[in-house]
Amino acid sequence: MSPRRHLADLRGRRQDLGIGVRDMAAGLGIELGRLLSMEDGTATEEDKTFYRTWLSRIEGWSDGERHLQSRAASIGRRFRPSPSGRALGIACSDGRRETLAELARPAGVLAAASPV
C-alpha cells in the first residue's frame, strides 16, 4: 500500500505502486494528457475523484494482482476492478476477453487444447 494513500499527491501514489504513467493511462482507458492533468491538479474534480477511486482500488490489490493487471495495461488492456479470482477476465482492444491466467502465460505459449 502507498504510504501516501490518503494524500492528494496522486502522482506520488501512482509512483509508490510502481506503475508507469503510460501504463496507468492505458489501464484506466484514458489519454496520457488527461492522466497528467489529474496528477498535476488541473483536471476537473470529477476526473480527480475517478483517479483517486482507481488508485484506492489498485492499492487494495495484492502484489500479484497488481503485477498481472499492470502487465495487461502495458500491452494496452484496461484494468479490471475485480480480483483475478473472478472469471471476468481482461477486455482486449479487439473486443475479446482473456483471463488473468491467460495473460500470465509467456508470450508465444499456447494453452493446451481441452479434451472434447
N, C-alpha and C positions, 0 to 999 in steps of 0.2 A: 504494500500500500504506500502511496505517496505521503511523505511527511508534510506536504503542502496541501493535503486533501481538502481542507476547509478554507483555504485561502483563495483570493481572487486571481492568483498567479496561474492562469490557465496554461501558459507555455511551460512553466516550471512543472506543473502536474504531469503534462504530457512527457516532458523530458525525464521525469522521475520514473515513468512507466517504461522508458526505453523504446518509445515508438517515434519514428521519424515523422517529420511534418508531412511529407508526401504520402506516406503510408496511412497516417491518420486521416488526411483528406480523402483518400481512396476508401478507407474503411467506413467513413461517415457518408460517403457518396456525395461529397461536395467539392467545389473547385478550391484549389490551393489558395487563391486570393481571399475567398470567403473565410477560410480557416485562419489565415494570417490576420484578418481584421478582427476575428474573435479573440485571438491571442493578444493583439495589441490594444484591445479595448475600444476600437472604433465601430464595432458591429452593433446591431440592434440588441436590445435586451432579450428579445425572443431568441436570436441566434446565440447569445451568450448562455442563456438558460439551456438551450438544446445541447451546447457543447459541455456545460457543467454536468448535465444529466448523463451524457455518454461517458465522460471521464469517471464519474462515480460508478457507473456500471463496470467499466474496464478495471477500475481499482478493486472491485469486488471479485474479479475473476482470479482463478488460480494461475500460477506461473505458466503451467502447461496450456491452459485455455488461452491465456494472453499470447503465448508463443504461436499457437495454431491460428488464432484469429489474425495476428499481425502478419503471419506468413501468407494467409489468404489475401489480406489487404495489399501486400507487396506485389501481388500479381493482378491487382485491380478488382478484387472482390470486396463486398461490403461486410462490415461487422454484423454479427447476429447477436441480438440481446440475450438469447437463451444460452445456457451452458451446453457444452458439446455432448452431454449425455442424452440430449433430446435428438430426435431424428429429423429435425427441420433442415439441417444442412446449411450450406452457404449458397447464396444466389450468385450465379455466374453472369458475366456480362452478356452472354448469348441466350440467357433465359433458362439454362439448365440449373440443376441443383446438385451439389456434391456435399457429402457428409464430411465432417472434420476428419474422420478416419481415412477417407479417400484422399484428403489433402495431405495427410501425414505420410503417404507413400512417397518414396523418392521419385523424382521426375523420370518418366520413361518406363516405370514398372507398372505393368497391368495387373489388375486383380485377377485371381484365379476364377475361371468360369464356374458358376454354381451348377450342381447337378440338376438335371431336368426331371 
